[in-house]
Amino acid sequence: MKPLASVLLVPGLSNSGPAHWQSLWQAKHPEYHRVQQADWETPRCEDWVRTLHACILKIESPVVLAGHSLACTTIAHYAAKHADAEGRVAAAFLVAPSDIEAPTYPPG
């Protein structure tokens, strides 16, 4: 039986290490999916949104996005760009959004 929705973990900078809640969730729930960005340290908004979109499209059921840190901003940009992606995203769980305007934030 196909699930009503699938969980897609969307890490922020540095891909949430092994002790991070997203990694712990994935270890406990191997059926969860996880976004793998090409560059975790120097994010480019367009690249991260494109990668998120590709991951969402690969999952057959609607997804629940579980985002942390910079992923919260990525999810917001995704929603603005793909507002017509009706039914693909069932919900978003956003934890600890980053201050992307802080002077200490990585460029990109």
C-alpha positions in Angstrom: 0.0 0.0 0.0 1.4 3.4 -1.0 1.7 5.9 1.9 -0.5 9.0 1.9 2.6 11.2 2.1 6.3 10.6 2.3 8.7 12.6 4.5 11.5 14.4 2.7 14.3 15.7 5.0 15.7 18.9 3.8 19.0 19.8 5.7 20.5 23.2 6.0 24.2 24.1 5.8 26.7 21.2 6.3 24.0 18.6 5.7 23.0 18.0 9.4 25.6 15.7 11.0 25.0 12.2 12.4 23.8 13.5 15.8 21.4 16.0 14.3 17.6 15.4 14.7 17.2 14.9 10.9 19.8 12.2 10.8 18.4 10.5 13.8 14.9 10.6 12.2 16.3 9.1 9.1 18.1 6.3 11.0 14.9 5.4 12.8 12.8 5.7 9.6 14.8 4.4 6.6 11.7 5.0 4.4 12.3 8.8 4.7 14.0 10.5 1.8 16.7 13.1 2.1 17.8 15.9 -0.2 21.5 15.8 -1.2 22.8 19.2 -2.3 25.9 19.4 -4.5 27.5 22.1 -2.3 26.6 22.2 1.4 29.0 24.9 2.4 28.5 27.6 -0.3 24.8 27.5 -1.1 23.3 29.0 -4.2 19.6 29.6 -3.9 18.8 28.6 -7.5 20.8 25.3 -7.2 19.3 24.4 -3.9 15.7 25.0 -5.1 16.4 23.1 -8.3 17.7 20.1 -6.3 14.7 20.2 -3.9 12.3 20.3 -6.9 14.1 17.3 -8.5 13.8 15.3 -5.2 10.1 16.1 -4.8 9.4 15.0 -8.4 11.2 11.6 -7.8 8.8 10.7 -4.9 5.5 9.3 -6.1 3.3 10.3 -3.2 2.8 13.8 -1.9 5.6 14.9 0.5 5.9 16.4 3.9 9.0 18.6 3.9 11.0 18.6 7.1 13.4 21.5 6.8 16.1 22.9 9.1 18.1 26.1 9.1 18.8 27.3 5.5 16.4 24.6 4.2 13.5 26.8 5.6 14.5 29.6 3.2 15.0 27.1 0.4 11.5 25.7 0.9 10.0 29.2 0.9 11.8 29.9 -2.4 10.6 26.6 -3.8 7.0 27.4 -2.8 7.2 30.8 -4.5 8.7 29.4 -7.7 6.5 26.2 -7.9 3.2 27.5 -6.6 1.6 25.5 -9.5 3.0 22.2 -8.2 -0.4 21.4 -6.8 -0.6 18.2 -4.7 3.2 17.6 -4.6 3.8 19.1 -1.2 1.3 18.1 1.5 2.9 20.1 4.4 6.2 21.7 5.5 7.7 21.4 9.0 10.2 24.3 9.3 12.7 24.3 12.2 15.1 27.1 13.2 15.1 29.3 10.1 18.5 30.9 9.4 19.1 34.6 9.3 20.3 34.7 5.7 21.0 38.5 6.0 23.5 38.1 8.8 27.0 39.3 7.9 28.5 36.0 8.9 26.3 34.0 6.5 28.1 32.2 3.6 27.8 34.0 0.2 25.3 32.6 -2.3 
